[in-house]
Amino acid sequence: MSAKSKIVFALYRPHAGKGAELLQAVAMHYPVLRKLELITDRAPVVSEEAAQKAHEHPEIAAVWESMGKVGDVAALSSLAEVQRPFPHFEPVELPRPAR
């Protein structure tokens, strides 16, 4: 992991009726990034180098493809919470991926 890490927000909006499926797809994302050493074992923090590698790796592309079938990527600015100072967010409990 590069010494210059960044915190990255990834926002996904589920397609109608696909909330649970999107959570399952997102739950698969972290273990693949971790296995490929593109994020640390602390709460996910990404380096610029790791972000670029993720965009080039077929395993990550497969996860992103499954996520895209049930949700859309959203901009942080689209959230009402970021329109005020010190926005607060509730953490989402992800289901454990099936093995």
Long-range contacts (C-beta under 8 A, 24 or more apart in sequence): 1-37, 1-39, 1-40, 1-47, 1-50, 2-47, 2-48, 2-49, 2-50, 4-47, 4-48, 5-40, 5-45, 5-46, 5-47, 6-45, 6-46, 6-47, 6-48, 6-51, 7-45, 7-46, 8-44, 8-45, 8-46, 8-51, 9-76, 10-73, 11-73, 11-74, 11-75, 11-76, 11-78, 11-79, 12-67, 12-71, 12-72, 12-73, 12-74, 13-71, 13-72, 13-74, 14-70, 14-71, 15-70, 15-71, 15-72, 18-70, 18-71, 20-95, 21-69, 21-70, 22-67, 22-70, 22-71, 23-92, 23-94, 23-95, 24-95, 24-97, 25-63, 25-66, 25-67, 25-69, 25-70, 25-71, 26-67, 26-94, 27-94, 27-95, 27-96, 27-97, 28-63, 28-66, 28-97, 29-60, 29-63, 29-64, 29-67, 30-94, 31-97, 32-59, 32-60, 32-63, 33-60, 35-59, 36-60
